[in-house]
Amino acid sequence: MSKTFTDLQSRIMARAISQSVSEMLYLRKGHFPSTKSLIDKGFLDPNAYGMIGTHHVTEAGKTAFFAEHGEVFAIPDVYDNCWLVFEDRKMITSPRSEGVAIRLVEALKALRRQEQQQKIAA
């Protein structure tokens, strides 16, 4: 299966989706080609060039992003200062280390399996 997003595009999308409405993602010089590609694919609003807010991410972009990454996952922040941990299409925490992010993802997945088993047993 081919990937929809490059690593950098995934990190840009994750940051844009996870930030609050009042925050903006300021792009660096190397981010512009990836952002243009996301705009060309219809995943970002065409006005999202230079600064990206959560409102610039299209529904098609959110759908494709979460379809590619799953229900529970961690991804490095675009600025490499933390990891973004997502569950059910929401960013739930941003630990500083990869090890903690991986532990959180594994714990959330284990909890989901346990909840599924309890539903089946009930």
GUKENU-231695 format. One record per atom (N, C-alpha, C, O): residue in three letters; atom name; x negated, y, z. Coordinates in pm, whole numbers. Example, Ala and Ser with C-alpha at 12.3 -4.5 7.8 and 13.67 -1.06 7.14 Angstrom:
BEGIN
 resn name   east  north     up
  Ala    N  -1319   -569    780
  Ala   CA  -1230   -450    780
  Ala    C  -1320   -330    780
  Ala    O  -1424   -332    846
  Ser    N  -1285   -225    708
  Ser   CA  -1367   -106    714
  Ser    C  -1290      3    787
  Ser    O  -1341    114    804
***
This chain:
BEGIN
 resn name   east  north     up
  Met    N    -84   -118      0
  Met   CA      0      0      0
  Met    C    -89    125      0
  Met    O   -180    137     82
  Ser    N    -63    215    -90
  Ser   CA   -144    335    -98
  Ser    C   -100    435      9
  Ser    O     16    440     49
  Lys    N   -197    512     53
  Lys   CA   -169    610    156
  Lys    C   -117    739     92
  Lys    O   -162    780    -15
  Thr    N    -23    801    158
  Thr   CA     34    927    112
  Thr    C    -56   1044    150
  Thr    O    -65   1142     76
  Phe    N   -122   1033    264
  Phe   CA   -202   1143    319
  Phe    C   -349   1103    332
  Phe    O   -381    989    365
  Thr    N   -437   1199    307
  Thr   CA   -577   1180    342
  Thr    C   -588   1199    493
  Thr    O   -492   1241    558
  Asp    N   -704   1168    549
  Asp   CA   -724   1187    693
  Asp    C   -702   1334    732
  Asp    O   -633   1362    830
  Leu    N   -759   1425    657
  Leu   CA   -744   1567    688
  Leu    C   -599   1612    674
  Leu    O   -550   1689    756
  Gln    N   -531   1566    571
  Gln   CA   -390   1603    553
  Gln    C   -306   1551    670
  Gln    O   -216   1622    716
  Ser    N   -333   1430    717
  Ser   CA   -261   1376    832
  Ser    C   -284   1461    955
  Ser    O   -191   1487   1032
  Arg    N   -406   1505    974
  Arg   CA   -439   1586   1091
  Arg    C   -373   1724   1083
  Arg    O   -327   1777   1184
  Ile    N   -368   1781    964
  Ile   CA   -299   1910    945
  Ile    C   -150   1894    974
  Ile    O    -91   1975   1046
  Met    N    -90   1789    918
  Met   CA     53   1766    940
  Met    C     83   1741   1088
  Met    O    180   1794   1142
  Ala    N      0   1660   1153
  Ala   CA     22   1629   1295
  Ala    C     19   1756   1379
  Ala    O    105   1776   1465
  Arg    N    -78   1840   1353
  Arg   CA    -88   1965   1430
  Arg    C     31   2056   1402
  Arg    O     86   2115   1495
  Ala    N     69   2068   1276
  Ala   CA    182   2155   1240
  Ala    C    312   2105   1303
  Ala    O    392   2184   1352
  Ile    N    333   1974   1302
  Ile   CA    455   1917   1359
  Ile    C    457   1930   1510
  Ile    O    563   1952   1569
  Ser    N    342   1916   1574
  Ser   CA    337   1909   1721
  Ser    C    341   2044   1791
  Ser    O    374   2050   1910
  Gln    N    310   2150   1723
  Gln   CA    302   2279   1791
  Gln    C    440   2341   1812
  Gln    O    537   2305   1744
  Ser    N    448   2433   1905
  Ser   CA    575   2499   1932
  Ser    C    606   2598   1820
  Ser    O    519   2631   1740
  Val    N    728   2643   1816
  Val   CA    774   2734   1711
  Val    C    694   2864   1709
  Val    O    675   2924   1602
  Ser    N    647   2908   1823
  Ser   CA    576   3036   1830
  Ser    C    427   3024   1797
  Ser    O    358   3126   1788
  Glu    N    375   2902   1779
  Glu   CA    234   2883   1748
  Glu    C    212   2870   1598
  Glu    O    301   2828   1524
  Met    N     93   2905   1555
  Met   CA     55   2891   1415
  Met    C    -79   2819   1407
  Met    O   -167   2840   1491
  Leu    N    -93   2733   1308
  Leu   CA   -218   2664   1280
  Leu    C   -296   2750   1181
  Leu    O   -253   2768   1067
  Tyr    N   -410   2803   1224
  Tyr   CA   -493   2884   1136
  Tyr    C   -588   2792   1061
  Tyr    O   -664   2716   1121
  Leu    N   -583   2799    932
  Leu   CA   -662   2709    848
  Leu    C   -802   2763    826
  Leu    O   -824   2884    814
  Arg    N   -896   2670    821
  Arg   CA  -1034   2704    788
  Arg    C  -1054   2687    638
  Arg    O   -968   2633    569
  Lys    N  -1168   2732    590
  Lys   CA  -1197   2728    447
  Lys    C  -1179   2587    388
  Lys    O  -1122   2574    280
  Gly    N  -1226   2485    455
  Gly   CA  -1218   2349    405
  Gly    C  -1078   2290    405
  Gly    O  -1054   2186    343
  His    N   -985   2355    474
  His   CA   -848   2304    484
  His    C   -762   2342    363
  His    O   -658   2279    340
  Phe    N   -801   2442    288
  Phe   CA   -714   2495    182
  Phe    C   -683   2395     70
  Phe    O   -567   2388     28
  Pro    N   -780   2317     20
  Pro   CA   -745   2219    -84
  Pro    C   -643   2115    -35
  Pro    O   -552   2077   -108
  Ser    N   -659   2070     89
  Ser   CA   -565   1972    145
  Ser    C   -426   2034    162
  Ser    O   -325   1970    137
  Thr    N   -424   2159    206
  Thr   CA   -296   2227    223
  Thr    C   -227   2247     89
  Thr    O   -106   2228     79
  Lys    N   -302   2285    -12
  Lys   CA   -244   2302   -146
  Lys    C   -184   2171   -196
  Lys    O    -76   2170   -254
  Ser    N   -254   2061   -173
  Ser   CA   -203   1931   -212
  Ser    C    -73   1898   -138
  Ser    O     20   1844   -198
  Leu    N    -65   1931     -9
  Leu   CA     57   1907     68
  Leu    C    173   1993     15
  Leu    O    287   1948     12
  Ile    N    142   2115    -25
  Ile   CA    244   2203    -85
  Ile    C    290   2145   -218
  Ile    O    410   2141   -246
  Asp    N    194   2100   -301
  Asp   CA    227   2043   -432
  Asp    C    314   1918   -420
  Asp    O    398   1892   -506
  Lys    N    294   1841   -313
  Lys   CA    373   1720   -290
  Lys    C    511   1751   -231
  Lys    O    596   1663   -221
  Gly    N    533   1876   -192
  Gly   CA    661   1915   -132
  Gly    C    668   1890     17
  Gly    O    777   1893     74
  Phe    N    553   1866     82
  Phe   CA    550   1838    225
  Phe    C    538   1964    310
  Phe    O    571   1962    429
  Leu    N    492   2071    250
  Leu   CA    484   2201    317
  Leu    C    551   2306    230
  Leu    O    549   2297    108
  Asp    N    610   2404    295
  Asp   CA    670   2517    226
  Asp    C    562   2592    148
  Asp    O    450   2606    197
  Pro    N    593   2638     27
  Pro   CA    491   2710    -53
  Pro    C    435   2836     13
  Pro    O    328   2883    -26
  Asn    N    505   2891    111
  Asn   CA    457   3011    181
  Asn    C    359   2977    293
  Asn    O    313   3067    363
  Ala    N    328   2851    310
  Ala   CA    241   2806    420
  Ala    C     97   2800    374
  Ala    O     41   2691    362
  Tyr    N     37   2912    348
  Tyr   CA   -100   2913    301
  Tyr    C   -181   3008    387
  Tyr    O   -161   3129    380
  Gly    N   -271   2957    465
  Gly   CA   -352   3038    555
  Gly    C   -314   3015    700
  Gly    O   -400   2996    785
  Met    N   -184   3017    727
  Met   CA   -132   2989    860
  Met    C    -10   2897    842
  Met    O     76   2922    758
  Ile    N     -4   2793    922
  Ile   CA    107   2699    911
  Ile    C    179   2691   1045
  Ile    O    118   2669   1149
  Gly    N    309   2708   1039
  Gly   CA    394   2691   1156
  Gly    C    477   2566   1140
  Gly    O    487   2511   1030
  Thr    N    536   2521   1248
  Thr   CA    617   2399   1241
  Thr    C    733   2414   1142
  Thr    O    780   2316   1085
  His    N    779   2537   1123
  His   CA    888   2563   1029
  His    C    845   2550    882
  His    O    931   2548    793
  His    N    716   2543    856
  His   CA    667   2525    719
  His    C    668   2378    675
  His    O    658   2349    555
  Val    N    680   2286    770
  Val   CA    681   2143    736
  Val    C    821   2106    687
  Val    O    920   2128    757
  Thr    N    829   2051    568
  Thr   CA    959   2015    510
  Thr    C   1007   1882    569
  Thr    O    929   1807    626
  Glu    N   1136   1854    552
  Glu   CA   1190   1725    597
  Glu    C   1122   1611    524
  Glu    O   1095   1506    583
  Ala    N   1094   1630    394
  Ala   CA   1023   1526    319
  Ala    C    884   1502    378
  Ala    O    838   1388    384
  Gly    N    819   1609    421
  Gly   CA    687   1596    483
  Gly    C    693   1520    614
  Gly    O    610   1433    639
  Lys    N    791   1553    699
  Lys   CA    806   1482    827
  Lys    C    837   1335    803
  Lys    O    779   1247    867
  Thr    N    929   1308    711
  Thr   CA    968   1170    682
  Thr    C    849   1089    634
  Thr    O    825    978    683
  Ala    N    773   1143    539
  Ala   CA    656   1072    486
  Ala    C    550   1053    593
  Ala    O    488    947    602
  Phe    N    527   1155    675
  Phe   CA    425   1148    779
  Phe    C    456   1038    879
  Phe    O    371    955    911
  Phe    N    579   1036    930
  Phe   CA    613    936   1031
  Phe    C    631    797    970
  Phe    O    610    697   1039
  Ala    N    668    789    844
  Ala   CA    677    658    778
  Ala    C    537    596    766
  Ala    O    521    475    779
  Glu    N    439    679    740
  Glu   CA    302    630    725
  Glu    C    236    595    858
  Glu    O    152    505    863
  His    N    272    665    965
  His   CA    202    648   1092
  His    C    276    562   1194
  His    O    213    514   1288
  Gly    N    405    541   1181
  Gly   CA    478    456   1273
  Gly    C    542    532   1388
  Gly    O    546    655   1389
  Glu    N    593    455   1485
  Glu   CA    668    514   1596
  Glu    C    578    564   1708
  Glu    O    609    665   1772
  Val    N    467    493   1734
  Val   CA    375    531   1841
  Val    C    233    529   1782
  Val    O    187    427   1731
  Phe    N    166    643   1791
  Phe   CA     30    651   1737
  Phe    C    -42    772   1794
  Phe    O     20    863   1849
  Ala    N   -173    771   1780
  Ala   CA   -257    885   1819
  Ala    C   -338    926   1698
  Ala    O   -379    843   1616
  Ile    N   -361   1055   1687
  Ile   CA   -436   1109   1574
  Ile    C   -521   1225   1626
  Ile    O   -475   1303   1709
  Pro    N   -645   1237   1578
  Pro   CA   -728   1349   1624
  Pro    C   -672   1483   1576
  Pro    O   -621   1495   1465
  Asp    N   -682   1581   1661
  Asp   CA   -640   1715   1625
  Asp    C   -728   1768   1512
  Asp    O   -844   1730   1501
  Val    N   -673   1854   1429
  Val   CA   -745   1907   1315
  Val    C   -871   1984   1357
  Val    O   -966   1992   1281
  Tyr    N   -871   2041   1477
  Tyr   CA   -987   2115   1526
  Tyr    C  -1081   2030   1610
  Tyr    O  -1180   2081   1663
  Asp    N  -1052   1899   1623
  Asp   CA  -1136   1804   1698
  Asp    C  -1150   1838   1846
  Asp    O  -1250   1803   1908
  Asn    N  -1052   1906   1904
  Asn   CA  -1064   1938   2047
  Asn    C   -978   1848   2135
  Asn    O   -987   1856   2258
  Cys    N   -895   1762   2074
  Cys   CA   -814   1669   2151
  Cys    C   -753   1566   2056
  Cys    O   -778   1569   1936
  Trp    N   -675   1476   2110
  Trp   CA   -599   1378   2033
  Trp    C   -452   1409   2054
  Trp    O   -413   1453   2162
  Leu    N   -371   1387   1954
  Leu   CA   -227   1409   1964
  Leu    C   -160   1272   1966
  Leu    O   -177   1192   1873
  Val    N    -83   1244   2071
  Val   CA    -15   1117   2086
  Val    C    133   1139   2057
  Val    O    198   1223   2118
  Phe    N    185   1062   1962
  Phe   CA    324   1074   1920
  Phe    C    404    951   1958
  Phe    O    353    838   1955
  Glu    N    529    974   1996
  Glu   CA    625    866   2018
  Glu    C    760    915   1969
  Glu    O    804   1024   2006
  Asp    N    826    834   1888
  Asp   CA    959    867   1836
  Asp    C    965   1006   1773
  Asp    O   1054   1086   1804
  Arg    N    869   1034   1686
  Arg   CA    865   1160   1610
  Arg    C    841   1285   1695
  Arg    O    871   1396   1651
  Lys    N    788   1267   1815
  Lys   CA    758   1381   1902
  Lys    C    617   1363   1957
  Lys    O    574   1252   1989
  Met    N    546   1475   1968
  Met   CA    415   1473   2032
  Met    C    441   1476   2182
  Met    O    508   1566   2232
  Ile    N    387   1377   2254
  Ile   CA    417   1369   2396
  Ile    C    301   1413   2485
  Ile    O    323   1455   2599
  Thr    N    179   1406   2434
  Thr   CA     65   1450   2514
  Thr    C    -56   1471   2423
  Thr    O    -58   1426   2308
  Ser    N   -156   1540   2475
  Ser   CA   -277   1564   2397
  Ser    C   -401   1545   2484
  Ser    O   -460   1642   2532
  Pro    N   -440   1419   2505
  Pro   CA   -559   1393   2585
  Pro    C   -687   1439   2513
  Pro    O   -690   1450   2391
  Arg    N   -789   1464   2591
  Arg   CA   -916   1514   2536
  Arg    C  -1003   1404   2476
  Arg    O  -1088   1433   2392
  Ser    N   -984   1278   2518
  Ser   CA  -1073   1174   2470
  Ser    C   -999   1068   2390
  Ser    O   -880   1043   2412
  Glu    N  -1069   1006   2298
  Glu   CA  -1013    900   2216
  Glu    C   -974    780   2302
  Glu    O   -870    718   2279
  Gly    N  -1058    748   2400
  Gly   CA  -1030    634   2486
  Gly    C   -897    646   2559
  Gly    O   -820    551   2566
  Val    N   -872    763   2613
  Val   CA   -745    787   2683
  Val    C   -629    780   2584
  Val    O   -524    723   2615
  Ala    N   -646    837   2467
  Ala   CA   -540    834   2365
  Ala    C   -505    690   2327
  Ala    O   -388    655   2316
  Ile    N   -607    608   2308
  Ile   CA   -584    467   2273
  Ile    C   -513    395   2385
  Ile    O   -421    317   2360
  Arg    N   -554    418   2510
  Arg   CA   -488    355   2624
  Arg    C   -342    395   2633
  Arg    O   -256    311   2662
  Leu    N   -313    522   2610
  Leu   CA   -175    568   2614
  Leu    C    -90    502   2506
  Leu    O     23    461   2532
  Val    N   -143    493   2387
  Val   CA    -70    431   2276
  Val    C    -43    283   2308
  Val    O     68    235   2289
  Glu    N   -145    213   2356
  Glu   CA   -127     71   2390
  Glu    C    -25     54   2502
  Glu    O     56    -38   2498
  Ala    N    -28    142   2602
  Ala   CA     69    134   2712
  Ala    C    211    161   2662
  Ala    O    305     93   2702
  Leu    N    227    258   2575
  Leu   CA    360    288   2520
  Leu    C    412    172   2436
  Leu    O    530    139   2442
  Lys    N    324    111   2357
  Lys   CA    365     -4   2276
  Lys    C    404   -122   2365
  Lys    O    501   -191   2337
  Ala    N    328   -145   2473
  Ala   CA    360   -253   2567
  Ala    C    494   -227   2635
  Ala    O    574   -318   2654
  Leu    N    518   -103   2671
  Leu   CA    645    -66   2734
  Leu    C    761    -89   2637
  Leu    O    867   -137   2678
  Arg    N    743    -56   2512
  Arg   CA    847    -81   2411
  Arg    C    876   -230   2397
  Arg    O    992   -271   2389
  Arg    N    770   -312   2395
  Arg   CA    790   -457   2386
  Arg    C    866   -509   2508
  Arg    O    955   -593   2495
  Gln    N    830   -459   2625
  Gln   CA    898   -501   2748
  Gln    C   1046   -460   2745
  Gln    O   1133   -539   2783
  Glu    N   1074   -340   2700
  Glu   CA   1214   -295   2690
  Glu    C   1292   -381   2593
  Glu    O   1408   -414   2619
  Gln    N   1230   -418   2479
  Gln   CA   1296   -504   2381
  Gln    C   1327   -641   2442
  Gln    O   1436   -695   2421
  Gln    N   1233   -696   2516
  Gln   CA   1253   -827   2579
  Gln    C   1365   -821   2682
  Gln    O   1444   -915   2694
  Gln    N   1373   -711   2756
  Gln   CA   1481   -695   2855
  Gln    C   1617   -685   2787
  Gln    O   1715   -737   2838
  Lys    N   1624   -618   2672
  Lys   CA   1749   -607   2598
  Lys    C   1793   -744   2547
  Lys    O   1911   -778   2551
  Ile    N   1696   -821   2498
  Ile   CA   1728   -954   2445
  Ile    C   1774  -1046   2559
  Ile    O   1867  -1125   2540
  Ala    N   1710  -1036   2675
  Ala   CA   1746  -1121   2789
  Ala    C   1881  -1083   2849
  Ala    O   1947  -1168   2910
  Ala    N   1922   -960   2832
  Ala   CA   2048   -913   2893
  Ala    C   2172   -959   2820
  Ala    O   2283   -926   2860
***
